[in-house]
Each structure stands twice: as structure tokens, then as C-alpha cells.
């Protein structure tokens, strides 16, 4: 019986290790895809634009914070947030924020709005404990973090695999002036922490 228990714990440990390794690999891919946007996306432009569906995007030289995430997941993992969010909103429209007085989903913009991504991530069950948000050790490369830029602008950032001198992870985001990698994780009130799982 003891031998069987040891084998069982051994197998469970191996599964857990492989799971963590898989998440780490996914996170690094997200970081690399986000970092490749630096120097390419050089403008912050929140204008509403009609785009193709699925796989639509505004011109890569411009965009907003959500576009960094959308492009990173699409380039790194072939995951199309435009399509994923739109399909979920079509099936569950009443569960999404009503901030913009929409009567139906809009495939041009829904995935480019932080509150919608937060709701989608929560529904996908990739939310992590918000109470641990100020502990740098809880972040992994490729994690997605939301915050509020004063006075009330929702914002989203990708956690980098690089850290500041004090050990705080850098973030890759577009908060103005294009996609950049910066030491700004502690600048704003954090509102959400997510880790993509395939």
C-alpha cells in the first residue's frame, strides 16, 4: 500500500511539474510575441475602426493596450481573441459589461475593451488571486494584469520575463506612444491577474 501511495504521489508530482512547465512555455511565447511589437506599434490610437472577422486588426503601427494582448496571443499561440470574445458574447451577451449601451456584440471593438477581456478571462477560468497582486513572486512571464489608470481608465499589461533592480517584473504594454517594456507594474491600482491556459 505504501509503495502504491508513493507511486501515486510520484505521478501526481510529475503531472504538476509538466503542467507548470507547460504554463511557463506558454508565458514565454506570449512575452516574446509582445516584445516583437516594440518599435512596430509606435502610436496609441483608440479610434473605432471596422476590421475583418475573424483575424482582424487595426494597422500594426498603432493601437491600444488590448491590441498588445490580442496580437501576442494570436502570434504566439494562434488564439484569436476577436473570435473567442465575439462568440462568447453572442452566446452570453447579458453577462458582459453594459458600459457602452450596446444592444448586441460588435466584432470590431468588443475584444479591444479591457472590461470585456476581464469578463472573458474570468469566464474562461484563468483568473488568479487578486489579493496576491502586490507580491512580485506571484507573477510569471506572460501573465496578463489589469489595472486602473487614474482617474478611471482600464488598462491591461503583459508581465515580462525581465525585472527591475528591485526584482519587480517589467510590463509590456501600450499606455501611450506605442508598445514599450517598462517598470510600471506598481504605478497603478491592479484589478486583475490572469494566466492563459490552453
C-alpha positions in Angstrom: 0.0 0.0 0.0 2.8 2.4 0.9 4.5 1.6 -2.4 1.3 2.3 -4.4 0.9 5.6 -2.5 4.5 6.6 -3.3 3.9 5.8 -7.0 0.7 7.8 -7.0 2.3 10.8 -5.4 5.2 10.5 -7.8 2.9 10.5 -10.8 0.9 13.5 -9.4 4.2 15.3 -8.8 5.3 14.7 -12.4 1.9 15.8 -13.8 2.2 19.0 -11.7 5.7 19.7 -12.9 4.8 19.2 -16.5 1.8 21.5 -16.0 3.9 24.2 -14.6 6.5 23.7 -17.4 3.7 24.0 -20.0 2.4 27.3 -18.4 6.0 28.6 -18.4 6.5 27.8 -22.0 3.2 29.4 -23.0 4.1 32.5 -21.0 7.5 32.9 -22.6 5.9 32.7 -26.0 3.4 35.4 -25.1 6.3 37.7 -23.8 8.3 37.1 -27.0 5.3 38.0 -29.2 4.5 41.1 -27.2 8.2 42.2 -27.2 8.3 41.9 -31.0 5.7 44.7 -31.2 8.1 47.2 -29.7 9.3 49.6 -32.4 6.5 48.3 -34.7 3.5 49.7 -32.8 4.6 53.3 -32.2 1.3 55.1 -31.6 -1.6 55.0 -29.2 -4.8 55.3 -31.1 -8.2 54.3 -29.6 -10.3 55.2 -32.6 -13.1 52.9 -33.6 -12.2 51.0 -36.8 -14.1 48.5 -38.8 -11.9 45.4 -39.2 -12.3 42.0 -40.9 -13.5 39.0 -38.9 -12.0 36.7 -37.8 -8.3 37.6 -37.5 -9.0 41.3 -37.8 -6.6 44.0 -36.6 -6.0 47.7 -36.9 -2.7 48.7 -38.7 0.1 47.4 -36.6 1.8 50.8 -36.2 -1.0 51.9 -33.9 -3.4 50.5 -31.3 -4.2 50.4 -27.6 -3.3 48.3 -24.6 -5.6 45.5 -25.6 -4.1 45.2 -29.0 -0.8 44.3 -27.5 -2.5 41.3 -25.8 -4.6 40.4 -28.8 -1.6 40.4 -31.1 0.6 38.5 -28.7 -1.9 35.7 -28.2 -2.6 35.5 -31.9 1.1 35.5 -32.9 2.3 33.2 -30.1 -0.5 30.7 -29.7 -2.7 31.2 -32.7 -5.5 32.2 -30.3 -7.9 34.8 -31.8 -9.4 36.9 -29.0 -11.5 38.7 -31.5 -13.3 35.5 -32.4 -13.2 34.0 -28.9 -14.7 37.0 -27.3 -17.3 37.6 -30.0 -18.5 34.1 -29.9 -18.8 34.1 -26.1 -20.6 37.5 -26.2 -23.1 36.3 -28.8 -24.0 33.3 -26.6 -23.8 35.2 -23.2 -24.3 38.8 -24.0 -26.1 39.6 -20.8 -23.1 38.5 -18.7 -20.9 41.2 -20.2 -20.5 44.8 -19.1 -23.1 47.3 -20.3 -20.8 50.3 -20.1 -21.2 51.3 -23.8 -25.0 50.9 -24.1 -24.7 48.2 -26.8 -27.7 46.1 -27.8 -25.6 43.4 -29.4 -22.0 42.3 -29.7 -19.7 44.3 -32.0 -16.9 42.2 -33.5 -14.9 45.3 -34.4 -14.4 46.5 -30.9 -15.6 44.1 -28.2 -12.2 42.3 -27.9 -10.4 45.7 -27.7 -12.1 46.7 -24.5 -10.4 45.8 -21.2 -13.7 45.2 -19.2 -14.8 42.7 -21.8 -11.4 40.9 -21.7 -11.6 40.8 -17.9 -15.1 39.2 -18.1 -14.0 36.7 -20.8 -10.9 35.7 -18.8 -13.0 35.2 -15.7 -15.4 33.0 -17.7 -12.5 31.1 -19.2 -11.5 30.5 -15.5 -7.9 31.8 -15.9 -8.3 34.4 -13.1 -5.8 34.3 -10.3 -6.0 35.6 -6.7 -6.2 39.4 -6.8 -5.2 39.5 -3.1 -1.7 38.4 -4.2 -1.2 41.1 -6.8 1.4 43.1 -4.9 3.7 40.1 -4.4 6.2 40.0 -7.3 6.9 36.3 -6.7 3.3 35.6 -7.8 3.8 36.8 -11.3 5.0 34.7 -14.2 6.2 35.8 -17.6 3.2 36.1 -19.9 0.7 36.7 -17.2 -1.9 39.4 -18.0 -2.6 42.1 -15.4 -5.3 44.7 -15.5 -5.3 48.0 -13.6 -6.9 51.4 -13.4 -5.0 54.4 -14.8 -6.3 57.5 -13.0 -8.9 58.7 -12.9 -10.7 55.6 -14.3 -9.1 54.2 -17.4 -9.0 50.4 -17.6 -5.6 49.1 -18.7 -4.0 45.8 -19.5 -0.3 44.7 -19.5 1.8 41.6 -20.2 4.2 40.6 -17.5 7.7 40.4 -18.9 10.4 37.9 -18.2 12.7 40.8 -17.2 12.8 42.5 -13.9 13.8 45.8 -12.4 16.7 46.2 -10.0 14.4 45.5 -7.0 13.0 42.4 -8.5 9.7 43.8 -9.8 8.7 42.3 -13.2 8.6 44.7 -16.1 5.5 45.0 -18.2 5.0 45.2 -21.9 2.1 47.5 -22.8 0.8 50.5 -24.8 -0.1 53.3 -22.5 0.8 56.0 -25.0 3.5 56.3 -27.6 3.3 52.7 -28.7 4.3 49.3 -27.3 7.0 49.6 -24.7 8.7 47.5 -22.0 8.7 49.4 -18.7 9.0 49.3 -14.9 5.4 50.3 -14.2 3.7 47.4 -12.5 3.5 49.3 -9.2 2.3 52.6 -10.7 -1.4 51.8 -10.8 -4.1 50.0 -8.8 -4.2 46.5 -10.0 -7.6 45.0 -10.7 -7.0 41.5 -12.2 -4.4 38.8 -12.7 -4.8 36.2 -15.4 -2.7 33.3 -16.8 -3.6 31.9 -20.2 -4.2 28.1 -20.3 -4.8 26.2 -23.5 
